[in-house]
């Protein structure tokens, strides 16, 4: 007589295996924790509610009004200046301002690239708040 083989029946696990799902969830959480600060630190934030308040004629601490013209020229507080002169004057004006607010307005045909360039310059020079006006009155 030959040897009898014993067959071992292994029980397969029942239910859902959660090991890989937990790994994926933890990877996503770590990814969000690492990337969220990048979104908030490098952005240019524009404040629109302050514009309505400023245009209502209230007394405010606005020292820097920049208006971009269609022909490419820049008006800083009602005076025409070059881009290089704007770079020099912005830090001085912002230093005198408590709120360090910069309001940018444009004529109708000014390109967005130019507006973003001015917003970026204002932020680099120390602007605390940026505001955009739809039209200048």
C-alpha positions as CSV (number, residue, x, y, z in Angstrom):
1,X,0.0,0.0,0.0
2,X,1.1,3.4,-0.8
3,X,1.3,6.5,1.3
4,X,-1.8,8.5,1.6
5,X,-1.5,12.1,0.9
6,X,-3.2,14.5,3.2
7,X,-4.6,17.4,1.4
8,X,-4.5,20.6,3.3
9,X,-7.2,23.0,2.6
10,X,-6.2,26.5,3.3
11,X,-8.9,29.0,4.1
12,X,-8.9,31.9,1.8
13,X,-9.4,35.2,3.7
14,X,-12.9,36.4,3.5
15,X,-13.7,40.1,3.1
16,X,-11.8,43.0,1.7
17,X,-8.0,43.2,2.1
18,X,-7.3,46.8,3.3
19,X,-3.5,46.8,3.4
20,X,-3.1,48.3,0.0
21,X,-6.0,50.8,0.5
22,X,-4.5,52.1,3.7
23,X,-1.1,52.6,1.9
24,X,-2.8,54.5,-0.9
25,X,-4.8,56.7,1.5
26,X,-1.7,57.5,3.6
27,X,0.3,58.4,0.4
28,X,-2.5,60.8,-0.7
29,X,-2.6,62.4,2.8
30,X,1.2,63.0,2.8
31,X,1.0,64.3,-0.8
32,X,-1.7,66.9,0.2
33,X,0.2,67.9,3.3
34,X,3.4,68.6,1.3
35,X,1.7,70.4,-1.7
36,X,-1.0,72.5,0.0
37,X,1.5,75.1,1.4
38,X,2.9,75.6,-2.1
39,X,-0.5,76.9,-3.3
40,X,-0.9,79.4,-0.6
41,X,2.7,80.8,-0.4
42,X,3.3,81.5,-4.1
43,X,0.0,83.0,-5.1
44,X,-1.1,86.5,-5.9
45,X,-4.2,87.2,-3.9
46,X,-6.5,89.9,-5.2
47,X,-9.0,91.6,-2.9
48,X,-12.2,92.8,-4.6
49,X,-14.5,93.7,-1.6
50,X,-12.0,96.4,-0.7
51,X,-12.5,98.0,-4.1
52,X,-16.1,98.6,-3.5
53,X,-15.4,100.2,-0.2
54,X,-12.6,102.4,-1.7
55,X,-14.8,103.5,-4.6
56,X,-17.6,104.5,-2.3
57,X,-15.6,107.5,-1.2
58,X,-14.7,106.3,2.3
59,X,-11.5,107.7,3.8
60,X,-8.9,105.0,3.4
61,X,-5.2,104.5,3.4
62,X,-4.7,104.1,-0.3
63,X,-1.3,105.4,-1.4
64,X,-0.7,103.5,-4.6
65,X,-3.1,103.8,-7.6
66,X,-1.7,102.3,-10.8
67,X,-3.6,102.8,-14.1
68,X,-2.4,101.0,-17.3
69,X,-3.2,102.7,-20.6
70,X,-3.8,101.0,-23.9
71,X,-0.7,102.6,-25.4
72,X,1.6,100.8,-22.8
73,X,2.1,103.8,-20.5
74,X,1.7,103.6,-16.8
75,X,0.0,106.2,-14.5
76,X,1.1,106.1,-10.9
77,X,-1.2,108.3,-8.7
78,X,-2.3,110.4,-11.7
79,X,1.3,110.9,-13.1
80,X,2.8,109.1,-16.1
81,X,5.9,107.1,-15.1
82,X,8.1,104.5,-16.9
83,X,8.2,100.9,-15.7
84,X,11.7,101.5,-14.3
85,X,10.5,104.6,-12.3
86,X,7.6,102.6,-11.0
87,X,10.1,100.0,-9.7
88,X,11.8,102.8,-7.8
89,X,8.7,104.6,-6.4
90,X,6.7,101.6,-5.3
91,X,8.8,100.7,-2.2
92,X,8.8,104.3,-1.1
93,X,5.0,104.7,-1.4
94,X,4.3,101.3,0.2
95,X,6.6,102.2,3.1
96,X,4.4,105.3,3.9
97,X,1.2,103.2,3.7
98,X,-0.2,101.4,6.7
99,X,-2.3,98.9,4.7
100,X,0.2,98.7,1.8
101,X,-2.7,98.4,-0.6
102,X,-2.1,98.7,-4.4
103,X,-5.1,99.3,-6.7
104,X,-4.6,98.5,-10.4
105,X,-7.0,99.7,-13.1
106,X,-6.7,99.4,-16.8
107,X,-8.2,100.6,-20.0
108,X,-10.2,98.2,-22.1
109,X,-7.5,96.8,-24.4
110,X,-4.6,96.2,-22.0
111,X,-3.3,92.6,-22.2
112,X,-3.6,90.4,-19.1
113,X,0.2,89.7,-19.3
114,X,0.9,93.4,-18.6
115,X,-1.6,93.4,-15.6
116,X,0.0,90.3,-14.1
117,X,3.4,91.8,-14.5
118,X,2.4,94.9,-12.6
119,X,0.7,92.8,-9.9
120,X,3.8,90.7,-9.5
121,X,6.0,93.8,-9.3
122,X,3.8,95.3,-6.6
123,X,3.9,92.0,-4.6
124,X,7.7,91.9,-4.9
125,X,8.0,95.5,-3.7
126,X,6.0,94.8,-0.5
127,X,2.4,95.2,-1.3
128,X,0.1,93.8,1.4
129,X,-3.1,93.9,-0.6
130,X,-3.8,94.0,-4.3
131,X,-7.1,95.2,-5.8
132,X,-8.3,95.3,-9.4
133,X,-10.8,97.9,-10.7
134,X,-12.9,97.1,-13.7
135,X,-12.9,100.6,-15.0
136,X,-11.5,103.9,-13.9
137,X,-13.9,106.8,-13.3
